Amino acid sequence: MPLLADKKAVVFGVANDHSIAWAITQALHREGANIALTYVNESIERRVRPLAESLGIEVVLPCDVSKDEDVAATFHALGERWGRVDIVIHAVAFALRDELKGRFLQTSRLGFQIALDVSAYSLVALAQRAEPLMTSGGSLLTLTYFGAEKVLPNYNVMGVAKAALEACVRYLAWDLGPQGIRVNAISAGPIRTLSSAGITGFKAMLHHHAERAPLRRGVTPEEVANTAMYLCSDLGSAVTGEIVHADAGYNIVGM
């Protein structure tokens, strides 16, 4: 039997067919989940709808996670259609492009607020609305990166936002644990995506990672998706509040 037979999953953050969120969506579908996708604007909608059709996904909803009314409307629609939600994938992050180069010292107040709101607080906003629909427990999963733990050139305010996101994972896991709702994050190695294209020197990061990770290579979206399957299914039923590294071991290396 598929690992997620009859589970209801909503994925926030699919941008195109190269995104980690799309790889996770494909894995959820493969294991029998009913899936809903969201999009933030018309440009993303034009990419998401054909992807949804390719898997027979019927529920595609607009949602800007920085707007409480959008988040509320999305979960209201899911409640009306499904009656419950079992899995929430939060694959959303954003920082102004100018904040991802040069010195972190020069981060603007506006840039800081946007990065923290969209990349970290949005997980809290989704959890607030998901909780009443997770009537039989469930799993919230987000994506983070090593830049939350260590300084990486040009990652700047996004590193701070990811550090806040990881703290949110732990606090949400504590609050939602009594309801059987698990909250975890995957810290993936660097992968070429629409988001990573905005980071100055990203190609050098990829090369450095592949040279120094214990497995001497990078990681693929499919490998991250397999880790997501473990955390979202009963295979990970005792795991919550964790930051699980899927990075070919890079995070263990000291020199």
N, C-alpha and C positions, 0 to 999 in steps of 0.2 A: 504494500500500500504506500502511496506517496506520503512523504513526511508532513505535508501541509494540506492534506485532503480536507476540503470544505472550509478552510481558513479564509478569513476576509482580511485583505492587506491593502493599505493605501501607501503609495510611494510619492514622496515629494522630492523633486529635484532632477527628474529626467530632462536632460537638455538635448541630447542627440544619441545616436547609436554607439558612440564611443564613451559615453559617461558610465561611471561606476554604478549609478542608480539604474541604468538600463540593464547592465549585467545582472544586478540583483533582481530586477523585475523578471528577467528571463528565467532565473533560477527559481524564483517563487512560483512562476507559472509552471515550470517543469515538474515541481513537486505538488501541484494540485491546488494552489491557492486561487481564490477569486480576487482579482486585482482592480484597483482604481488608480489612475494616474492624475496628476495635477500639472498645471502650467501657469507661469507667472504673467505672460503677455502674449500678444498675437504672434510675435516672431517665434517664440518657443512652441506655441500651439501648432504652428505649421510643421514643426519637426515631430512633435509628440503624437499627434493624431495618426499619422501613417504607421508609426511604431506600434501604437495601441491596436490598430486594425490588423497588423501582422500577427498578433497573438490572440486576436478575437476579444480584446478588452473593450467592453462597452461603456465603462464609466470613466469619463475624462472631464475633469472639473477645473475651472479657473481658481487660482488661489495665490495671492501675494501674502506670504507668511509674515510680512511686516505690518499687515492690516488685520486687526482683531476681527473685524466684521467678515473678512474673507475666510479666515480660519473657522469662525463660527458657522458660516454658510456651508463650507465644505463638509464639516462633520454632521451638520443637520441633514444634508443631502445623503450622506452615507447611512445615517441612522434611519432615514425614511426608506432607503432602498434595501439595506441589509439587516437593520435592527441591532447590529453589533459590529465591532471592529476587533480583530485579533492581533494585527501587526501594523505598526506604523514605521515606515522608513523615512528618516530625516536626512536627506542628502543635499542640504541647502547651505551655501556659504557665499558671502559677497563682501568685497572691499573695493573702494574706489581705486582705479588703476594707479593713480599717482602715489598712493600710499604703499604700493608694493615695489618700491625701488628707493635707493638712497638710504638715508638714516631714519631709524625708527623715531629718533629724537624730534624729527620734523612732522610727526603725525599731527594732523589737524583735529580739532575737537569734533567737527562734523564727521570726518573720516573714522574716528574712533567710535562715535555713536552708531554710525551705519554698520560698521563691521560687527560690533557686539550685538546689535539688535537683530540683524538678519542671520548671523552665523551662530549665535548662542541663545539669545532670548527666545528665538522662534521655536526651539525645542520645548521650552517651557510652555509656550502658547499652544503648541500642538498637544502636549501632554494634558493640559487643562481640559481641552475639549474631547480628547480621546478617552479619558478616564471613565466618564459615565457610560460609554459604549463598550468598554472592555469588561463586560459583565461576568465573563468566565476567566479572568486573567488575560494576559497577553504579553506582547513584546514590543518595546520601543527601541529602535536601533538608529544610531547616528554615525557619521563619519568624521574622523579627526585626522591629525597628522603629527609627525614627530616634532614639528616646529612649535607645538604646544609645550614641549618638555625642554628643548634645547634651542639655542639661538641659531637660526639659519639666515644667511644674508638675504635681504630683500623680502623675506616672509613677513617681517615687521608686525603690523597691527593684526594680521590674520593669525599669527602665532599667539598673540594675546587673546584674541577671540576664541581660538581653539582651546586654549587653557581654560577659559571661562566655560566653554562647552563641556569639557571633561569634568569640571567641578559640578556643573548642572546634572550630568549623568549620575554622579554619586548621590547628590541631594534628592533627585527625583527617584532614584532606586530606593532610598530610605522611605520616602513618603508613600510610594506606590506599592512597596513590597507586601504590606498586609492584604492588598487586594489581589495578590498573585500576579502583579504586573512587573515584568522585568525590564530594566533599562540598561543598555550597554552601548559601547562605541567600538568601532574598528579603526585602529590607527594603521592606515594603509601606506605602503611605500609610494614614492612618486610615480604617477601615471599620467600620460598625455591625455588631458581632457580640455574642455572649453575653459574651465576655471583656471587650470594650471598655466594656460597660455598667457595669462596676465601677469605672471611672476617673472620679473627680470632674472635672467640667468638660469631659467628652468632646465635647459638642455644640459648645462654643467652639473646641475643637481642630479639628473638622471644618470649621467656618466659616473659621477662620484659614488652614488649609491650602488650601482652595479659592480664597481671595482672593489668596494669595501664590505658589502654585506657578506655574511658567512656563506650564503649559497652562491655568491659571486654572480648575481643577476638581479634584475628588477622583478616586479610582480605584474600580474595581469589583472584586468577587471574581473575575469572569471574566477581567479583565485580569491579575490576579495568577496565575490558573491558566494563562493562555497563557505567561507567563514561566516557570512551573514546567515546562510541556511542553518548552520550549527547553532547560532545564537537565537534565531527566531523559532526554531523547532524544539520539540521535546528533548532533543539531544543536549540542549543547553539549559535544561529545566532548573538546574541549581546555580546558574550563573547570572548574577546581576551586579550592577555598579562597576563593571569591569571595563578597562580599556585594553582590548585584545589586539595585539600587533600582528598584522599580516604584511610583513615587510622584508621577507627573506632573511630575517634576523638582524637587520641593520641596527636596531635600537640597542643591542647588547654590546656593541663594539665600543671600546674606549679609546683606541688609537689605531 
